[in-house]
Structures are given as structure tokens and as C-alpha cells.
């Protein structure tokens, strides 16, 4: 696993729910990642803090489940300023957010084709 995804989280999830369930969760996460980023960019462009917060919270929760803690932490760090109506930190963080999302996608995509998440 890439450091943008903590493999221990996926391993623990696999032990708890099974490899097939992990693939389902990761598949669903990857299927919605681009959509979440699209909605976030739109909410920030429209200065819509409510939609931006809902999207960031969903991104944070989903990223935490798959072990993408860097992405989850960044999303979490942007919430306080958005709650105060300050869009600048979130807009400034978009390139980093997109880069972390791309790294997360690259790290998780191989999970979809494996029979086991656990590494030797």
C-alpha cells in the first residue's frame, strides 16, 4: 500500500468483514470519489458553505473507512473555516486535495483486483 492509505485499516476491515466486503467498500469509495470532488469544487465556486461542508464531511468519513487518513485529515482541517464562511483555505487547498485524491485512488485501485488485502 501507498502511504496515502494505511494498509492496517484495510487489513483490520478484511479480518472483520472479509476480503470481498473490503473490495465492495473500496469500489464504492472509488466510484464516488470523483463525484465528491466535483460537488466540492462546485460548492466552493458558488460560495455555498452548506454544500461544501456536507461534501467535505462525507469525503472525510468515507476516506477514514478505507484508511485514507491524509485525505480525511485535510478535509477535516478545512471544516472550521467553512463553518465561519471563509472559503479561502478550502479554495487554496484544492490542489493538495486533488493530489491526495489521485494518490488515494492509485493506492486503492489494486485492492479491487486482489483476493486478499493483507500483505505478507
Backbone as ProteinMPNN parsed JSONL, in Angstrom:
{"seq_chain_A": "XXXXXXXXXXXXXXXXXXXXXXXXXXXXXXXXXXXXXXXXXXXXXXXXXXXXXXXXXXXXXXXXXXXXXXXXXXXXXXXXXXXXXXXXXXXXXXXXXXXXXXXXXXXXXXXXXXXXXXXX", "coords_chain_A": {"N_chain_A": [[0.831, -1.198, 0.0], [0.361, 2.239, -0.588], [1.68, 5.101, 1.177], [-0.371, 7.017, 1.417], [-2.599, 5.64, 1.964], [-3.449, 3.78, 4.717], [-2.53, 0.624, 5.167], [-3.044, -1.037, 7.301], [-5.581, -0.412, 8.186], [-7.256, -1.383, 6.157], [-6.556, -4.065, 6.332], [-7.463, -4.732, 8.903], [-10.181, -4.303, 8.5], [-10.643, -6.248, 6.612], [-10.201, -8.572, 8.12], [-12.321, -8.383, 9.816], [-14.63, -8.177, 8.168], [-14.202, -9.562, 5.801], [-12.561, -10.29, 2.654], [-13.983, -9.897, 0.257], [-15.971, -8.078, 0.987], [-14.375, -5.884, 1.653], [-13.391, -5.24, -0.875], [-15.809, -4.422, -2.034], [-16.426, -2.141, -0.486], [-14.199, -0.503, -1.003], [-14.486, -0.284, -3.774], [-16.926, 1.12, -3.945], [-16.174, 3.466, -2.666], [-14.193, 4.451, -4.438], [-15.788, 4.779, -6.688], [-17.348, 6.936, -5.999], [-15.61, 8.976, -5.397], [-14.61, 10.875, -7.343], [-16.995, 12.184, -7.931], [-17.626, 13.362, -5.468], [-15.52, 15.194, -5.286], [-16.088, 16.796, -7.487], [-18.569, 17.905, -6.705], [-17.678, 19.301, -4.461], [-15.899, 21.207, -5.568], [-17.77, 22.649, -7.075], [-19.468, 23.643, -5.047], [-17.689, 25.275, -3.651], [-17.034, 27.12, -5.651], [-19.485, 28.344, -5.949], [-19.736, 29.582, -3.576], [-21.068, 28.223, -1.512], [-21.415, 27.304, 1.493], [-22.796, 25.398, 3.029], [-23.29, 23.168, 1.31], [-20.635, 22.596, 0.659], [-19.611, 21.864, 3.155], [-21.16, 19.569, 3.745], [-20.264, 17.891, 1.704], [-17.488, 17.762, 2.257], [-17.551, 16.541, 4.777], [-18.661, 14.047, 4.153], [-16.653, 13.096, 2.457], [-14.537, 13.012, 4.268], [-15.439, 11.071, 6.17], [-15.806, 8.766, 4.544], [-13.219, 8.448, 3.537], [-11.79, 7.907, 5.847], [-12.772, 5.377, 6.512], [-11.614, 3.733, 4.537], [-8.977, 3.986, 5.13], [-7.635, 6.209, 4.198], [-6.201, 8.406, 5.531], [-4.731, 10.8, 5.299], [-6.095, 12.286, 3.376], [-8.583, 12.409, 4.637], [-7.88, 13.838, 6.948], [-7.09, 16.302, 5.857], [-9.512, 17.166, 4.732], [-10.98, 17.389, 7.087], [-9.59, 19.452, 8.355], [-10.351, 21.656, 6.919], [-12.946, 22.251, 7.519], [-13.55, 23.991, 9.839], [-13.004, 26.692, 8.967], [-14.778, 26.923, 6.824], [-17.203, 26.674, 8.153], [-17.28, 29.131, 9.339], [-17.701, 30.68, 7.173], [-15.534, 31.292, 5.615], [-13.991, 30.862, 2.71], [-11.506, 30.79, 1.554], [-9.274, 29.152, 2.654], [-10.147, 26.546, 1.926], [-10.397, 26.757, -0.84], [-7.738, 27.343, -1.482], [-6.602, 24.96, -0.733], [-7.459, 23.131, -2.569], [-5.775, 22.15, -4.797], [-3.963, 20.465, -3.369], [-5.77, 18.733, -2.171], [-6.883, 17.501, -4.434], [-4.593, 16.252, -5.412], [-3.988, 14.471, -3.326], [-6.294, 12.922, -3.477], [-5.957, 11.726, -5.988], [-3.646, 10.211, -5.477], [-4.668, 8.538, -3.515], [-6.605, 7.16, -4.939], [-4.953, 5.804, -6.766], [-3.572, 4.184, -4.971], [-5.584, 2.591, -3.92], [-6.883, 1.299, -6.043], [-5.613, -1.174, -6.891], [-6.58, -2.914, -4.926], [-9.058, -3.735, -5.712], [-8.651, -5.8, -7.496], [-7.564, -7.888, -6.108], [-7.385, -10.952, -4.232], [-6.989, -10.966, -1.613], [-6.464, -8.48, 0.857], [-4.508, -8.264, 2.69], [-1.027, -8.014, 3.316], [1.987, -9.944, 2.937]], "CA_chain_A": [[0.0, 0.0, 0.0], [0.974, 3.555, -0.617], [1.482, 5.775, 2.46], [-1.603, 7.808, 1.483], [-3.599, 4.727, 2.502], [-2.881, 2.926, 5.754], [-2.945, -0.754, 4.874], [-3.539, -1.674, 8.528], [-7.028, -0.192, 8.256], [-7.877, -2.347, 5.243], [-6.316, -5.402, 6.877], [-8.403, -4.912, 10.016], [-11.509, -4.404, 7.902], [-10.704, -7.566, 5.971], [-10.347, -9.588, 9.163], [-13.65, -8.225, 10.4], [-15.742, -8.317, 7.227], [-13.847, -10.412, 4.674], [-11.913, -9.647, 1.508], [-14.989, -9.457, -0.731], [-16.614, -6.857, 1.524], [-13.391, -4.803, 1.509], [-13.427, -4.841, -2.289], [-17.055, -3.671, -2.241], [-16.295, -0.83, 0.162], [-13.215, 0.262, -1.776], [-15.102, 0.002, -5.064], [-17.912, 2.181, -3.747], [-15.409, 4.685, -2.363], [-13.584, 4.937, -5.681], [-16.851, 5.183, -7.61], [-17.923, 8.223, -5.579], [-14.575, 9.961, -5.1], [-14.621, 11.966, -8.325], [-18.255, 12.907, -7.763], [-17.478, 14.201, -4.271], [-14.618, 16.305, -5.623], [-16.847, 17.653, -8.399], [-19.528, 18.668, -5.902], [-16.942, 20.225, -3.608], [-15.464, 22.341, -6.407], [-18.954, 23.437, -7.398], [-19.922, 24.344, -3.844], [-16.727, 26.345, -3.365], [-17.181, 28.136, -6.695], [-20.755, 29.034, -5.716], [-19.707, 30.101, -2.196], [-22.13, 27.532, -0.803], [-20.721, 26.631, 2.59], [-23.558, 24.234, 3.484], [-22.981, 22.04, 0.421], [-19.21, 22.283, 0.796], [-19.44, 21.149, 4.42], [-21.734, 18.227, 3.6], [-19.368, 17.126, 0.837], [-16.243, 17.511, 2.992], [-17.812, 15.557, 5.841], [-18.795, 12.741, 3.509], [-15.318, 12.713, 2.0], [-13.751, 12.666, 5.454], [-15.901, 9.794, 6.73], [-15.52, 7.668, 3.608], [-11.761, 8.281, 3.458], [-11.372, 7.273, 7.093], [-13.15, 3.96, 6.446], [-10.679, 2.992, 3.69], [-7.607, 4.218, 5.58], [-7.039, 7.369, 3.516], [-6.223, 9.386, 6.619], [-4.215, 12.108, 4.874], [-7.208, 12.955, 2.712], [-9.582, 12.667, 5.676], [-7.372, 14.907, 7.82], [-7.154, 17.567, 5.132], [-10.931, 17.546, 4.68], [-11.355, 17.797, 8.443], [-8.951, 20.732, 8.684], [-10.993, 22.733, 6.17], [-14.294, 22.491, 8.026], [-13.767, 25.166, 10.704], [-13.06, 27.954, 8.222], [-16.017, 26.933, 6.052], [-18.308, 26.951, 9.081], [-17.272, 30.581, 9.576], [-17.944, 31.349, 5.904], [-14.26, 31.636, 4.991], [-13.761, 29.888, 1.642], [-10.136, 30.853, 1.049], [-8.454, 27.962, 2.944], [-10.603, 25.393, 1.139], [-10.024, 27.001, -2.241], [-6.283, 27.218, -1.568], [-6.227, 23.56, -0.507], [-7.966, 22.264, -3.641], [-4.736, 21.37, -5.498], [-3.474, 19.401, -2.486], [-6.869, 17.791, -2.03], [-6.96, 16.73, -5.678], [-3.398, 15.408, -5.491], [-4.184, 13.367, -2.377], [-7.34, 12.054, -4.019], [-5.343, 10.943, -7.064], [-2.777, 9.226, -4.833], [-5.527, 7.582, -2.835], [-7.191, 6.314, -5.993], [-3.887, 4.93, -7.266], [-3.227, 3.207, -3.943], [-6.697, 1.684, -3.651], [-7.338, 0.582, -7.23], [-5.186, -2.578, -6.904], [-7.368, -3.716, -3.98], [-10.223, -4.275, -6.416], [-8.293, -6.988, -8.247], [-6.867, -8.875, -5.271], [-8.229, -11.856, -3.464], [-6.761, -10.623, -0.206], [-5.879, -7.157, 1.053], [-3.368, -8.417, 3.583], [0.292, -8.21, 2.71], [2.731, -10.975, 3.677]], "C_chain_A": [[0.867, 1.251, 0.0], [0.748, 4.241, 0.725], [0.226, 6.64, 2.542], [-2.771, 6.96, 1.976], [-2.91, 3.829, 3.517], [-3.411, 1.505, 5.57], [-3.483, -1.462, 6.111], [-5.05, -1.514, 8.671], [-7.746, -1.206, 7.371], [-7.699, -3.773, 5.739], [-7.286, -5.695, 8.018], [-9.828, -5.082, 9.493], [-11.694, -5.77, 7.24], [-10.919, -8.664, 7.002], [-11.749, -9.553, 9.761], [-14.766, -8.603, 9.426], [-15.455, -9.234, 6.04], [-13.338, -9.622, 3.479], [-12.926, -9.124, 0.489], [-15.666, -8.163, -0.277], [-15.661, -5.663, 1.422], [-13.379, -4.313, 0.066], [-14.68, -4.041, -2.605], [-16.95, -2.25, -1.684], [-15.338, 0.052, -0.625], [-13.795, 0.635, -3.141], [-16.111, 1.139, -4.973], [-17.218, 3.515, -3.466], [-14.837, 5.291, -3.643], [-14.632, 5.436, -6.665], [-17.421, 6.561, -7.257], [-16.88, 9.317, -5.359], [-14.596, 11.147, -6.057], [-15.878, 12.826, -8.197], [-18.184, 13.845, -6.556], [-16.601, 15.419, -4.573], [-15.31, 17.298, -6.555], [-17.83, 18.532, -7.619], [-18.824, 19.678, -4.995], [-16.474, 21.44, -4.4], [-16.633, 23.242, -6.752], [-19.447, 24.246, -6.221], [-18.978, 25.498, -3.505], [-16.844, 27.467, -4.391], [-18.441, 28.97, -6.476], [-20.819, 29.674, -4.328], [-20.857, 29.522, -1.371], [-21.493, 26.714, 0.315], [-21.474, 25.385, 3.06], [-23.243, 23.013, 2.62], [-21.521, 21.624, 0.526], [-18.962, 21.482, 2.073], [-19.989, 19.727, 4.335], [-20.796, 17.347, 2.783], [-18.07, 16.787, 1.557], [-16.444, 16.463, 4.075], [-17.964, 14.156, 5.269], [-17.455, 12.213, 3.033], [-14.464, 12.267, 3.177], [-14.15, 11.3, 5.998], [-15.536, 8.62, 5.821], [-14.019, 7.397, 3.526], [-11.223, 7.598, 4.704], [-11.635, 5.767, 7.045], [-12.139, 3.151, 5.637], [-9.216, 3.247, 4.061], [-6.892, 5.368, 4.898], [-7.022, 8.552, 4.491], [-5.663, 10.746, 6.225], [-5.331, 12.921, 4.22], [-8.289, 13.312, 3.734], [-9.146, 13.82, 6.576], [-7.421, 16.267, 7.138], [-8.599, 18.052, 5.054], [-11.387, 18.064, 6.034], [-10.791, 19.18, 8.788], [-9.623, 21.917, 7.993], [-12.369, 23.102, 6.724], [-14.438, 23.75, 8.886], [-13.866, 26.492, 9.938], [-14.339, 28.036, 7.394], [-17.229, 27.197, 6.941], [-18.406, 28.445, 9.388], [-17.501, 31.37, 8.286], [-16.682, 31.795, 5.187], [-13.903, 30.539, 3.979], [-12.305, 29.811, 1.206], [-9.297, 29.611, 1.38], [-8.864, 26.74, 2.11], [-10.233, 25.564, -0.329], [-8.516, 26.839, -2.43], [-5.826, 25.768, -1.448], [-6.68, 22.634, -1.627], [-6.874, 21.501, -4.389], [-4.191, 20.212, -4.65], [-4.536, 18.322, -2.317], [-6.978, 16.892, -3.263], [-5.765, 15.79, -5.829], [-3.519, 14.207, -4.535], [-5.248, 12.399, -2.874], [-6.783, 11.167, -5.129], [-4.431, 9.862, -6.49], [-3.566, 8.14, -4.127], [-6.149, 6.615, -3.84], [-6.155, 5.324, -6.523], [-3.547, 3.841, -6.256], [-4.331, 2.173, -3.737], [-7.131, 0.842, -4.849], [-6.86, -0.874, -7.265], [-5.983, -3.479, -5.955], [-8.538, -4.389, -4.689], [-9.911, -5.581, -7.14], [-7.621, -8.058, -7.425], [-7.859, -9.767, -4.563], [-8.076, -11.596, -1.976], [-6.106, -9.254, -0.148], [-4.58, -7.284, 1.826], [-2.076, -8.629, 2.813], [1.075, -9.203, 3.549], [3.57, -10.411, 4.793]], "O_chain_A": [[1.973, 1.268, 0.54], [-0.275, 3.996, 1.365], [-0.207, 6.97, 3.646], [-3.811, 7.494, 2.362], [-1.903, 3.193, 3.208], [-4.59, 1.232, 5.792], [-4.288, -2.386, 5.993], [-5.719, -2.39, 9.218], [-8.731, -1.815, 7.79], [-8.596, -4.601, 5.583], [-7.861, -6.781, 8.088], [-10.585, -5.913, 9.995], [-12.769, -6.365, 7.306], [-11.719, -9.576, 6.792], [-12.289, -10.584, 10.162], [-15.73, -9.267, 9.806], [-16.384, -9.642, 5.343], [-13.646, -8.441, 3.317], [-12.749, -8.043, -0.072], [-15.9, -7.263, -1.084], [-16.098, -4.549, 1.133], [-13.359, -3.108, -0.185], [-14.62, -3.076, -3.368], [-17.34, -1.284, -2.34], [-15.631, 1.22, -0.884], [-13.608, 1.76, -3.605], [-16.141, 2.019, -5.833], [-17.631, 4.559, -3.97], [-14.98, 6.487, -3.897], [-14.397, 6.401, -7.391], [-17.92, 7.267, -8.133], [-17.243, 10.475, -5.154], [-14.601, 12.298, -5.621], [-15.823, 14.048, -8.339], [-18.635, 14.989, -6.625], [-16.912, 16.536, -4.159], [-15.13, 18.508, -6.419], [-17.912, 19.74, -7.841], [-19.323, 20.784, -4.788], [-16.635, 22.576, -3.952], [-16.504, 24.466, -6.726], [-19.807, 25.413, -6.376], [-19.428, 26.576, -3.116], [-16.762, 28.642, -4.034], [-18.461, 30.162, -6.783], [-21.844, 30.244, -3.952], [-21.529, 30.239, -0.63], [-21.082, 25.573, 0.105], [-20.841, 24.405, 3.452], [-22.958, 21.939, 3.149], [-21.207, 20.435, 0.487], [-18.187, 20.527, 2.065], [-19.348, 18.786, 4.803], [-20.562, 16.19, 3.133], [-17.598, 15.653, 1.48], [-15.594, 15.593, 4.264], [-17.455, 13.189, 5.836], [-17.153, 11.029, 3.185], [-13.754, 11.264, 3.094], [-13.287, 10.462, 6.26], [-15.018, 7.605, 6.285], [-13.599, 6.242, 3.453], [-10.295, 6.794, 4.619], [-10.804, 4.975, 7.491], [-11.831, 2.014, 5.994], [-8.314, 2.771, 3.372], [-5.672, 5.492, 5.006], [-7.721, 9.548, 4.306], [-6.091, 11.76, 6.777], [-5.48, 14.112, 4.492], [-8.844, 14.41, 3.69], [-9.956, 14.68, 6.924], [-7.754, 17.27, 7.768], [-8.871, 19.23, 5.287], [-12.098, 19.066, 6.114], [-11.459, 19.978, 9.445], [-9.479, 23.056, 8.437], [-12.891, 24.172, 6.413], [-15.378, 24.515, 8.673], [-14.727, 27.318, 10.24], [-14.925, 29.112, 7.276], [-18.173, 27.869, 6.526], [-19.49, 28.958, 9.665], [-17.496, 32.601, 8.308], [-16.75, 32.591, 4.25], [-13.556, 29.423, 4.363], [-11.914, 28.847, 0.548], [-8.664, 29.057, 0.481], [-8.005, 25.991, 1.644], [-9.803, 24.611, -0.979], [-8.07, 26.265, -3.423], [-4.79, 25.39, -1.995], [-6.316, 21.458, -1.631], [-7.027, 20.299, -4.604], [-3.983, 19.111, -5.16], [-4.224, 17.131, -2.32], [-7.144, 15.678, -3.146], [-5.908, 14.668, -6.315], [-3.193, 13.077, -4.898], [-5.113, 11.187, -2.706], [-7.108, 9.982, -5.197], [-4.44, 8.726, -6.963], [-3.183, 6.97, -4.138], [-6.206, 5.407, -3.608], [-6.454, 4.144, -6.705], [-3.265, 2.704, -6.637], [-4.053, 1.016, -3.419], [-7.696, -0.236, -4.664], [-7.643, -1.747, -7.64], [-6.047, -4.69, -6.169], [-8.957, -5.483, -4.309], [-10.812, -6.387, -7.374], [-7.146, -9.049, -7.98], [-9.008, -9.396, -4.327], [-8.937, -11.968, -1.179], [-5.291, -8.91, -1.004], [-3.656, -6.494, 1.632], [-2.04, -9.327, 1.8], [0.852, -9.298, 4.756], [4.247, -11.161, 5.497]]}, "name": "protein", "num_of_chains": 1, "seq": "XXXXXXXXXXXXXXXXXXXXXXXXXXXXXXXXXXXXXXXXXXXXXXXXXXXXXXXXXXXXXXXXXXXXXXXXXXXXXXXXXXXXXXXXXXXXXXXXXXXXXXXXXXXXXXXXXXXXXXXX"}
